[in-house]
Amino acid sequence: MTSLSDIYSSLPEAIDPNGADSKTVAEADFNARHWSSPVPGPLKPGSAEHKRAVAEMFRDTFNPYKPSVIAWPKLDPETLKRVTSLPIWDIAVQTEGKARLRMAAYARMIDDPDMKDALSRNAWEENRHKEVLSKLVEAYDIKMAPEPPYIEPRDTEWAYLVTGFSECVDSFFAFGLFALAQRSGFFPAELIETFEPVMQEECRHILLFANWLAWHRATMPLWQRPWFELRVLAVWVFLVYERIGLATSIDADGNVQEQDNNFTVSGAKDVADMDISLRDMIDLCLAENERRFSGYDPRLLRPKLAPNLARFLRLFLRRPSGARALEKTA
């Protein structure tokens, strides 16, 4: 049986260890944000055309950037303090460490070659995200708790669903927070540019998950559908419970660590020294979510729950008179 580390640490094609030249990187960055299937007509979930399009999208939009050659910008003392004091680095590194295992484990059990290829690549990119975060932590000497052991999930499907739905919710709010950090000047332009490919990859990941989910539902036997939908409901209950408060984990030294799993929803005050209303924040998240998905074939399904809940909540919100409206930057 193929080991999970073999899946998340390798790709079918070779990647230049020295990184690509600037022109290649620029072309790859554009291609990572713009893709359409040449197949005419609808891409119906469950069809061979839809499945191939999903796999081709994920393969064709791959960005070859290398964590090992990222030139982390030098930060002034004030900016460095702001960045290193964010309460996200431990959970961010550990989340990617678990995600690569869960993606690889599910990819290993899939028989369909197209979906196996796409999810294996997803696992590889989750591992690369962990490398990027580890390099950042090293570059800015961020103090971290020892990482706990990463254990292969016993219930592979459950672990994959938890990770996929969690990324759909977290990415929706992270897109807005990232834009807010840019517009407020919390992150310098050089650091924004460094992290931008990672943020776009998260968009691709949840695009893949939404279309895998539709394909999986359409192709599973009808008698399995009720049990699967109960599992999906249970995942959402678990995610709501997980985000109610602080999550507790045990680090590699046996110490209890408390981490805020809800930072992507509640972190606006930590990345902007300005009064932002909840309505403005929702508007920004919706706009950024639309912008990041806009370059992909509209026939591919998008995650809907987080944006729809945000739009519903917005109906009951008024912009406080003292709050500053967000201004777009060029």
DRENTIMI-553938 format. One record per atom (N, C-alpha, C): x, y, z; residue in one letter. Coordinates in steps of 0.1 Angstrom, whole numbers, padded with zeros to 4 digits, always signed. Layout:
XYZA;...
//
This chain:
+0008-0012+0000M;+0000+0000+0000M;+0009+0012+0000M;+0005+0022-0008T;+0013+0034-0009T;+0012+0042+0004T;+0024+0047+0009S;+0023+0055+0021S;+0018+0069+0018S;+0012+0075+0028L;+0006+0088+0027L;+0017+0098+0024L;+0028+0097+0029S;+0039+0107+0027S;+0044+0106+0012S;+0043+0094+0006D;+0046+0093-0008D;+0037+0101-0017D;+0024+0102-0012I;+0014+0109-0020I;+0015+0124-0018I;+0017+0129-0006Y;+0017+0143-0004Y;+0031+0150-0006Y;+0041+0142-0008S;+0054+0147-0010S;+0059+0146-0025S;+0051+0141-0034S;+0056+0139-0048S;+0044+0142-0057S;+0048+0147-0069L;+0039+0149-0080L;+0043+0141-0092L;+0034+0138-0101P;+0037+0130-0113P;+0048+0137-0122P;+0048+0150-0122E;+0058+0157-0130E;+0069+0163-0121E;+0081+0165-0126A;+0092+0170-0118A;+0090+0185-0116A;+0094+0190-0104I;+0094+0205-0101I;+0108+0209-0099I;+0112+0220-0107D;+0125+0225-0106D;+0128+0229-0091D;+0138+0224-0085P;+0141+0227-0071P;+0146+0242-0069P;+0151+0248-0080N;+0155+0261-0079N;+0144+0272-0083N;+0132+0266-0085G;+0121+0276-0089G;+0122+0280-0103G;+0110+0284-0108A;+0110+0288-0122A;+0114+0303-0124A;+0117+0307-0136D;+0121+0321-0138D;+0108+0330-0137D;+0111+0343-0137S;+0100+0352-0134S;+0089+0352-0145S;+0093+0350-0157K;+0082+0349-0168K;+0074+0337-0166K;+0080+0326-0163T;+0072+0313-0161T;+0063+0314-0149T;+0068+0321-0138V;+0060+0322-0126V;+0048+0331-0129V;+0050+0342-0137A;+0039+0351-0141A;+0029+0344-0149A;+0033+0336-0159E;+0024+0329-0167E;+0016+0319-0159E;+0023+0312-0150A;+0016+0302-0141A;+0006+0309-0132A;+0010+0321-0127D;+0001+0328-0118D;-0012+0332-0126D;-0011+0336-0138F;-0023+0339-0146F;-0031+0327-0149F;-0024+0316-0153N;-0031+0304-0156N;-0038+0298-0144N;-0033+0300-0132A;-0038+0295-0119A;-0052+0302-0116A;-0054+0313-0123R;-0067+0321-0120R;-0077+0321-0131R;-0073+0315-0143H;-0081+0316-0154H;-0081+0302-0161H;-0093+0296-0161W;-0094+0283-0168W;-0108+0280-0172W;-0109+0275-0185S;-0122+0271-0190S;-0120+0258-0197S;-0130+0249-0196S;-0130+0236-0204S;-0133+0239-0218S;-0126+0232-0227P;-0130+0233-0242P;-0142+0225-0245P;-0147+0217-0236V;-0158+0208-0239V;-0171+0217-0240V;-0179+0217-0251P;-0191+0225-0251P;-0202+0219-0243P;-0212+0228-0240G;-0224+0223-0234G;-0222+0222-0219G;-0233+0218-0211P;-0232+0217-0197P;-0222+0207-0192P;-0217+0209-0180L;-0209+0200-0173L;-0217+0194-0161L;-0225+0184-0164K;-0234+0178-0154K;-0226+0170-0144K;-0228+0173-0131P;-0221+0164-0121P;-0225+0150-0122P;-0215+0141-0122G;-0217+0127-0124G;-0213+0122-0138G;-0212+0132-0147S;-0209+0128-0161S;-0194+0127-0162S;-0190+0120-0172A;-0175+0118-0175A;-0169+0132-0179A;-0177+0140-0186E;-0172+0154-0190E;-0169+0162-0178E;-0178+0162-0168H;-0176+0170-0156H;-0164+0165-0148H;-0163+0152-0146K;-0152+0147-0139K;-0139+0150-0145K;-0138+0149-0158R;-0125+0152-0165R;-0122+0167-0164R;-0132+0175-0165A;-0130+0189-0165A;-0125+0193-0151A;-0130+0187-0140V;-0125+0191-0127V;-0111+0187-0125V;-0107+0175-0130A;-0093+0170-0129A;-0084+0179-0137A;-0088+0182-0149E;-0080+0191-0158E;-0078+0205-0153E;-0089+0210-0147M;-0088+0223-0141M;-0077+0223-0130M;-0078+0213-0121F;-0068+0213-0110F;-0054+0211-0115F;-0052+0203-0126R;-0039+0201-0131R;-0034+0213-0139R;-0042+0219-0147D;-0038+0230-0156D;-0036+0243-0148D;-0042+0244-0136T;-0040+0257-0129T;-0029+0256-0118T;-0021+0246-0119F;-0010+0244-0109F;+0000+0255-0110F;+0004+0260-0098N;+0014+0271-0098N;+0027+0265-0093N;+0038+0266-0100P;+0051+0259-0096P;+0060+0266-0086P;+0054+0276-0079Y;+0063+0283-0069Y;+0069+0274-0059Y;+0081+0277-0054K;+0088+0268-0045K;+0090+0275-0031K;+0086+0269-0020P;+0087+0276-0007P;+0102+0278-0004P;+0111+0270-0009S;+0125+0271-0005S;+0132+0283-0011S;+0126+0289-0022V;+0132+0300-0028V;+0125+0313-0026V;+0115+0313-0017I;+0107+0325-0014I;+0117+0335-0007I;+0117+0347-0012A;+0125+0358-0005A;+0116+0365+0005A;+0117+0361+0017W;+0108+0368+0027W;+0113+0382+0030W;+0104+0392+0028P;+0108+0406+0030P;+0112+0409+0044P;+0122+0418+0045K;+0126+0423+0058K;+0116+0432+0064K;+0111+0430+0076L;+0100+0438+0082L;+0106+0448+0092L;+0100+0460+0092D;+0104+0469+0103D;+0099+0464+0116D;+0105+0468+0128P;+0102+0463+0141P;+0087+0463+0144P;+0080+0474+0140E;+0065+0475+0143E;+0057+0465+0135E;+0060+0463+0122T;+0053+0454+0114T;+0056+0440+0118T;+0069+0437+0122L;+0073+0424+0126L;+0065+0420+0139L;+0064+0429+0148K;+0056+0426+0160K;+0042+0423+0157K;+0036+0431+0148R;+0022+0428+0144R;+0020+0414+0138R;+0029+0411+0130V;+0028+0398+0123V;+0030+0386+0132V;+0041+0387+0140T;+0044+0376+0149T;+0034+0375+0161T;+0027+0385+0164S;+0017+0384+0175S;+0004+0379+0171S;+0001+0377+0158L;-0012+0371+0154L;-0013+0357+0160L;-0025+0354+0165P;-0027+0341+0172P;-0031+0330+0163P;-0024+0329+0152I;-0029+0319+0141I;-0018+0309+0137I;-0005+0312+0140W;+0005+0304+0134W;+0005+0290+0138W;+0003+0287+0151D;+0003+0273+0155D;-0008+0265+0148D;-0020+0270+0149I;-0031+0263+0143I;-0030+0262+0128I;-0024+0273+0122A;-0023+0273+0107A;-0013+0261+0102A;-0002+0260+0109V;+0008+0250+0106V;+0002+0236+0108V;-0005+0234+0120Q;-0010+0221+0123Q;-0022+0218+0114Q;-0030+0228+0110T;-0041+0225+0101T;-0036+0220+0088T;-0026+0226+0083E;-0020+0221+0070E;-0014+0207+0071E;-0008+0205+0083G;-0002+0192+0085G;-0012+0181+0086G;-0024+0184+0092K;-0035+0174+0092K;-0041+0173+0078K;-0043+0184+0071A;-0050+0184+0058A;-0042+0175+0048A;-0029+0176+0048R;-0022+0168+0038R;-0024+0153+0040R;-0024+0149+0053L;-0027+0135+0056L;-0041+0131+0052L;-0051+0139+0055R;-0065+0136+0052R;-0067+0135+0037R;-0062+0145+0030M;-0063+0145+0015M;-0056+0133+0009M;-0044+0130+0013A;-0037+0118+0008A;-0044+0105+0011A;-0049+0104+0023A;-0056+0092+0027A;-0069+0089+0019A;-0076+0100+0016Y;-0088+0098+0008Y;-0084+0096-0007Y;-0074+0103-0012A;-0069+0100-0025A;-0065+0086-0027A;-0059+0080-0017R;-0054+0066-0018R;-0066+0056-0019R;-0077+0059-0013M;-0088+0050-0014M;-0098+0051-0026M;-0095+0062-0034I;-0104+0064-0046I;-0099+0056-0057I;-0108+0050-0064D;-0105+0042-0076D;-0104+0049-0089D;-0113+0060-0090D;-0113+0067-0103D;-0100+0075-0105D;-0093+0072-0116P;-0080+0078-0118P;-0080+0093-0119P;-0091+0099-0125D;-0091+0114-0126D;-0092+0121-0112D;-0101+0116-0104M;-0103+0122-0091M;-0091+0118-0081M;-0085+0106-0083K;-0074+0103-0075K;-0062+0112-0078K;-0060+0116-0091D;-0050+0125-0095D;-0052+0139-0089D;-0064+0143-0090A;-0067+0157-0085A;-0065+0158-0070A;-0070+0148-0062L;-0069+0148-0048L;-0055+0146-0043L;-0047+0138-0050S;-0033+0136-0047S;-0026+0149-0049S;-0029+0157-0059R;-0023+0170-0061R;-0027+0179-0050R;-0039+0178-0046N;-0044+0186-0035N;-0036+0184-0022N;-0034+0171-0019A;-0026+0167-0008A;-0012+0173-0009A;-0006+0173-0021W;+0008+0178-0023W;+0008+0193-0020W;-0003+0200-0025E;-0003+0215-0023E;-0005+0218-0008E;-0013+0210-0001E;-0015+0212+0014E;-0001+0211+0021E;+0007+0201+0016N;+0020+0199+0022N;+0029+0211+0019N;+0027+0217+0007R;+0035+0229+0003R;+0031+0241+0012R;+0018+0242+0014H;+0013+0253+0023H;+0020+0252+0037H;+0021+0239+0042K;+0028+0238+0055K;+0042+0242+0054K;+0049+0239+0043E;+0063+0243+0041E;+0064+0258+0040E;+0054+0265+0033V;+0055+0280+0033V;+0053+0285+0047V;+0044+0280+0055L;+0042+0286+0068L;+0054+0283+0077L;+0060+0271+0075S;+0072+0268+0083S;+0083+0277+0080S;+0085+0280+0067K;+0095+0289+0063K;+0093+0303+0068K;+0080+0308+0068L;+0077+0321+0074L;+0080+0321+0089L;+0076+0311+0096V;+0079+0310+0110V;+0094+0311+0113V;+0102+0304+0105E;+0116+0304+0106E;+0122+0318+0103E;+0117+0324+0092A;+0123+0337+0088A;+0120+0348+0098A;+0109+0347+0105Y;+0105+0358+0114Y;+0106+0354+0129Y;+0112+0342+0131D;+0115+0337+0144D;+0102+0338+0153D;+0091+0332+0147I;+0079+0332+0155I;+0079+0320+0164I;+0076+0323+0177K;+0077+0312+0187K;+0064+0303+0185K;+0067+0290+0184M;+0057+0280+0182M;+0057+0269+0193M;+0045+0264+0196A;+0044+0252+0204A;+0049+0240+0196A;+0055+0230+0202P;+0059+0218+0195P;+0048+0212+0188P;+0050+0208+0175E;+0039+0202+0168E;+0035+0188+0173E;+0022+0185+0174P;+0018+0172+0178P;+0020+0162+0167P;+0020+0149+0170P;+0022+0139+0159P;+0010+0140+0150P;+0012+0138+0137Y;+0002+0138+0127Y;-0002+0123+0125Y;-0014+0119+0128I;-0018+0105+0128I;-0028+0103+0116I;-0026+0092+0109E;-0035+0089+0098E;-0049+0087+0103E;-0059+0093+0097P;-0073+0092+0102P;-0078+0077+0101P;-0085+0073+0111R;-0091+0060+0111R;-0104+0060+0102R;-0112+0071+0102D;-0123+0072+0094D;-0120+0082+0083D;-0115+0077+0071T;-0110+0085+0061T;-0120+0094+0055T;-0132+0089+0052E;-0142+0098+0046E;-0146+0109+0055E;-0148+0106+0068W;-0152+0117+0078W;-0141+0127+0078W;-0128+0123+0079A;-0117+0133+0080A;-0117+0142+0068A;-0119+0136+0056Y;-0119+0143+0044Y;-0130+0153+0043Y;-0142+0149+0047L;-0154+0158+0047L;-0151+0170+0057L;-0146+0167+0069V;-0144+0177+0079V;-0134+0188+0073V;-0123+0183+0067T;-0113+0192+0061T;-0119+0200+0050T;-0126+0193+0041G;-0132+0200+0029G;-0142+0211+0033G;-0152+0208+0041F;-0162+0218+0045F;-0156+0229+0054F;-0146+0225+0062S;-0139+0235+0070S;-0132+0245+0061S;-0125+0240+0051E;-0118+0249+0042E;-0128+0258+0034E;-0140+0253+0031C;-0149+0261+0024C;-0154+0273+0032C;-0156+0271+0045V;-0160+0282+0054V;-0148+0291+0057V;-0137+0285+0061D;-0125+0294+0065D;-0120+0302+0053D;-0120+0296+0041S;-0115+0304+0030S;-0123+0316+0027S;-0137+0314+0028F;-0145+0325+0025F;-0142+0337+0033F;-0140+0335+0046F;-0137+0346+0055F;-0122+0350+0054F;-0113+0341+0051A;-0099+0344+0049A;-0097+0353+0037A;-0104+0351+0027F;-0103+0360+0015F;-0105+0374+0019F;-0116+0377+0027G;-0119+0390+0032G;-0108+0395+0041G;-0104+0387+0051L;-0094+0392+0060L;-0081+0395+0053L;-0077+0387+0043F;-0065+0390+0036F;-0066+0403+0028F;-0077+0406+0022A;-0079+0419+0015A;-0079+0430+0025A;-0085+0428+0037L;-0086+0438+0047L;-0071+0441+0052L;-0063+0431+0054A;-0050+0433+0059A;-0042+0441+0049A;-0044+0439+0036Q;-0038+0446+0025Q;-0042+0461+0025Q;-0055+0463+0026R;-0060+0477+0025R;-0057+0485+0037R;-0056+0479+0049S;-0053+0486+0061S;-0038+0488+0063S;-0030+0482+0054G;-0016+0483+0056G;-0010+0474+0067G;-0018+0465+0072F;-0013+0456+0083F;-0001+0448+0078F;-0003+0442+0065F;+0008+0435+0059F;+0015+0444+0048F;+0028+0445+0048P;+0034+0452+0037P;+0031+0446+0024P;+0033+0453+0013A;+0029+0448-0001A;+0038+0436-0004A;+0050+0436+0000E;+0059+0424-0003E;+0054+0411+0003E;+0049+0412+0015L;+0043+0400+0022L;+0030+0396+0016L;+0022+0406+0012I;+0010+0403+0005I;+0012+0395-0008I;+0022+0400-0015E;+0026+0394-0028E;+0031+0380-0026E;+0038+0377-0015T;+0044+0364-0012T;+0033+0354-0009T;+0022+0358-0002F;+0012+0349+0002F;+0000+0348-0008F;+0000+0357-0018E;-0011+0357-0027E;-0013+0343-0034E;-0002+0337-0039P;-0005+0324-0045P;-0011+0313-0036P;-0007+0314-0023V;-0013+0305-0013V;-0028+0307-0012V;-0032+0320-0011M;-0046+0323-0010M;-0054+0318-0023M;-0048+0320-0034Q;-0055+0315-0046Q;-0056+0300-0047Q;-0046+0294-0042E;-0047+0279-0041E;-0058+0274-0032E;-0061+0282-0022E;-0072+0278-0013E;-0085+0279-0021E;-0086+0289-0030C;-0098+0290-0038C;-0099+0278-0047C;-0088+0273-0053R;-0088+0261-0062R;-0092+0249-0054R;-0087+0248-0041H;-0090+0237-0033H;-0105+0235-0030H;-0111+0246-0027I;-0125+0245-0023I;-0134+0244-0036I;-0129+0249-0047L;-0135+0246-0060L;-0135+0231-0063L;-0124+0225-0061L;-0122+0211-0063L;-0132+0203-0054L;-0132+0207-0041F;-0140+0200-0031F;-0155+0201-0035F;-0160+0213-0039A;-0174+0215-0042A;-0178+0206-0054A;-0169+0204-0064N;-0172+0196-0075N;-0170+0181-0073N;-0160+0178-0064W;-0159+0164-0060W;-0172+0160-0053W;-0177+0168-0044L;-0189+0165-0036L;-0201+0163-0045L;-0203+0171-0055A;-0214+0169-0065A;-0212+0157-0073A;-0200+0154-0077W;-0197+0142-0085W;-0199+0129-0076W;-0195+0130-0063H;-0196+0118-0054H;-0211+0116-0052H;-0219+0126-0049R;-0233+0124-0047R;-0240+0118-0059R;-0236+0123-0071A;-0242+0118-0083A;-0239+0104-0087A;-0228+0099-0083T;-0223+0086-0087T;-0225+0075-0077T;-0228+0079-0064M;-0229+0069-0054M;-0243+0062-0056M;-0244+0049-0052P;-0257+0042-0052P;-0267+0049-0044P;-0280+0049-0048L;-0290+0056-0041L;-0292+0051-0027L;-0289+0038-0024W;-0291+0033-0011W;-0281+0039-0001W;-0269+0044-0006Q;-0259+0049+0002Q;-0261+0064+0005Q;-0270+0071-0003R;-0272+0085-0002R;-0277+0090+0012R;-0287+0083+0018P;-0292+0088+0031P;-0281+0088+0042P;-0273+0077+0042W;-0263+0077+0052W;-0252+0087+0050W;-0249+0090+0037F;-0239+0100+0034F;-0244+0114+0038F;-0257+0117+0035E;-0262+0130+0039E;-0263+0132+0054E;-0265+0121+0062L;-0265+0122+0076L;-0251+0125+0081L;-0241+0119+0074R;-0227+0122+0078R;-0223+0137+0075R;-0228+0142+0064V;-0226+0156+0060V;-0232+0165+0071V;-0244+0162+0075L;-0251+0169+0086L;-0243+0169+0099L;-0238+0157+0102A;-0230+0155+0114A;-0217+0163+0113A;-0211+0164+0102V;-0199+0172+0100V;-0201+0187+0103V;-0213+0192+0098W;-0216+0206+0101W;-0219+0208+0116W;-0225+0199+0122V;-0227+0200+0137V;-0214+0200+0144V;-0205+0192+0140F;-0191+0191+0146F;-0184+0204+0143F;-0185+0210+0131L;-0177+0222+0128L;-0183+0234+0136L;-0196+0235+0138V;-0202+0245+0146V;-0197+0244+0160V;-0197+0232+0166Y;-0193+0230+0179Y;-0178+0233+0181Y;-0170+0230+0171E;-0156+0233+0171E;-0153+0248+0172E;-0161+0255+0165R;-0159+0270+0164R;-0166+0278+0175R;-0173+0272+0184I;-0179+0279+0194I;-0169+0285+0204I;-0158+0278+0206G;-0148+0283+0215G;-0134+0279+0211G;-0126+0279+0221L;-0112+0275+0219L;-0111+0260+0218L;-0102+0255+0208A;-0100+0241+0207A;-0088+0238+0215A;-0088+0226+0222T;-0077+0222+0230T;-0069+0210+0224T;-0056+0211+0223S;-0048+0200+0218S;-0036+0198+0226S;-0030+0187+0224I;-0017+0183+0232I;-0006+0184+0222I;+0005+0192+0226D;+0016+0194+0217D;+0026+0182+0219D;+0037+0182+0211A;+0046+0171+0211A;+0053+0169+0225A;+0053+0179+0234D;+0059+0178+0247D;+0048+0174+0257D;+0036+0171+0253G;+0026+0167+0262G;+0019+0179+0269G;+0021+0191+0265N;+0015+0203+0271N;+0001+0206+0264N;-0008+0211+0272V;-0021+0214+0266V;-0020+0228+0260V;-0025+0229+0247Q;-0025+0242+0240Q;-0039+0245+0236Q;-0043+0258+0238E;-0056+0263+0234E;-0054+0271+0221E;-0062+0269+0211Q;-0061+0276+0199Q;-0075+0281+0194Q;-0075+0292+0188D;-0087+0298+0183D;-0091+0293+0169D;-0100+0284+0168N;-0104+0279+0155N;-0113+0288+0148N;-0117+0299+0154N;-0127+0308+0148N;-0120+0321+0143N;-0107+0321+0142F;-0100+0334+0138F;-0105+0339+0125F;-0107+0331+0115T;-0111+0335+0102T;-0124+0343+0102T;-0133+0340+0112V;-0145+0347+0113V;-0144+0360+0122V;-0136+0359+0132S;-0136+0370+0142S;-0123+0378+0142S;-0114+0376+0132G;-0101+0382+0133G;-0099+0396+0126G;-0110+0402+0122A;-0109+0415+0116A;-0102+0425+0125A;-0105+0425+0138K;-0098+0435+0147K;-0083+0433+0148K;-0079+0421+0145D;-0065+0418+0146D;-0056+0421+0134D;-0063+0424+0123V;-0055+0427+0110V;-0058+0441+0105V;-0065+0449+0112A;-0068+0463+0108A;-0071+0472+0119A;-0063+0483+0119D;-0065+0493+0130D;-0075+0503+0125D;-0088+0498+0124M;-0099+0506+0119M;-0112+0500+0123M;-0122+0508+0124D;-0135+0504+0129D;-0143+0498+0117D;-0144+0485+0116I;-0150+0478+0105I;-0163+0472+0109I;-0174+0476+0104S;-0187+0470+0107S;-0188+0455+0102S;-0196+0447+0108L;-0198+0434+0103L;-0204+0434+0089L;-0213+0443+0086R;-0218+0444+0073R;-0207+0447+0062R;-0198+0456+0065D;-0188+0459+0056D;-0178+0447+0054D;-0176+0440+0065M;-0167+0428+0065M;-0174+0417+0056M;-0187+0415+0057I;-0194+0406+0049I;-0193+0410+0034I;-0195+0423+0032D;-0195+0427+0018D;-0181+0425+0012D;-0170+0427+0020L;-0157+0425+0015L;-0155+0410+0012L;-0159+0401+0021C;-0158+0387+0019C;-0165+0382+0007C;-0177+0387+0005L;-0185+0383-0007L;-0178+0388-0020L;-0173+0400-0020A;-0166+0406-0032A;-0153+0398-0035A;-0145+0395-0025E;-0133+0388-0027E;-0136+0373-0031E;-0146+0367-0026N;-0150+0354-0029N;-0153+0353-0044N;-0161+0363-0049E;-0165+0364-0063E;-0153+0367-0072E;-0144+0376-0067R;-0133+0379-0075R;-0124+0367-0078R;-0121+0359-0067R;-0112+0348-0068R;-0118+0337-0077R;-0131+0335-0077F;-0137+0324-0085F;-0140+0329-0099F;-0139+0342-0102S;-0144+0347-0114S;-0137+0342-0127S;-0124+0338-0125G;-0117+0333-0137G;-0119+0319-0141G;-0126+0311-0133Y;-0128+0297-0136Y;-0141+0295-0143Y;-0141+0284-0151D;-0153+0281-0159D;-0166+0281-0151D;-0175+0290-0155P;-0187+0291-0146P;-0196+0279-0145P;-0193+0269-0154R;-0200+0256-0153R;-0196+0247-0142R;-0184+0250-0136L;-0180+0243-0124L;-0187+0249-0112L;-0191+0240-0103L;-0199+0245-0091L;-0190+0252-0081L;-0195+0262-0074R;-0188+0269-0063R;-0194+0265-0050R;-0186+0266-0039P;-0192+0264-0026P;-0202+0275-0023P;-0214+0271-0018K;-0225+0280-0017K;-0229+0284-0002K;-0226+0275+0007L;-0232+0277+0020L;-0227+0289+0027L;-0214+0291+0028A;-0209+0303+0035A;-0213+0316+0029A;-0212+0317+0015P;-0217+0330+0009P;-0232+0332+0011P;-0240+0321+0010N;-0254+0323+0012N;-0258+0327+0026N;-0251+0321+0036L;-0254+0325+0050L;-0250+0339+0052L;-0239+0343+0046A;-0234+0357+0048A;-0244+0367+0042A;-0249+0363+0030R;-0260+0372+0024R;-0272+0373+0033R;-0276+0362+0038F;-0288+0361+0047F;-0286+0370+0059F;-0274+0368+0066L;-0271+0376+0078L;-0271+0391+0074L;-0266+0395+0062R;-0265+0409+0059R;-0278+0416+0058R;-0289+0408+0055L;-0302+0414+0054L;-0306+0421+0067L;-0301+0416+0078F;-0305+0421+0091F;-0295+0431+0097F;-0285+0435+0089L;-0274+0444+0094L;-0275+0458+0088L;-0273+0468+0096R;-0271+0481+0092R;-0257+0486+0094R;-0252+0494+0086R;-0239+0499+0088R;-0239+0510+0099R;-0231+0508+0110P;-0231+0518+0120P;-0226+0531+0115P;-0232+0542+0121S;-0229+0555+0116S;-0214+0559+0118S;-0208+0553+0128G;-0194+0557+0131G;-0184+0548+0123G;-0188+0538+0117A;-0179+0529+0110A;-0174+0534+0097A;-0162+0532+0094R;-0155+0536+0082R;-0158+0526+0071R;-0162+0531+0060A;-0165+0523+0048A;-0151+0518+0043A;-0151+0506+0037L;-0138+0501+0032L;-0136+0507+0018L;-0124+0511+0016E;-0120+0517+0003E;-0111+0507-0005E;-0114+0506-0018K;-0107+0497-0026K;-0093+0504-0029K;-0083+0495-0031T;-0070+0500-0035T;-0068+0495-0049T;-0059+0502-0055A;-0056+0499-0069A;-0048+0486-0070A;
//
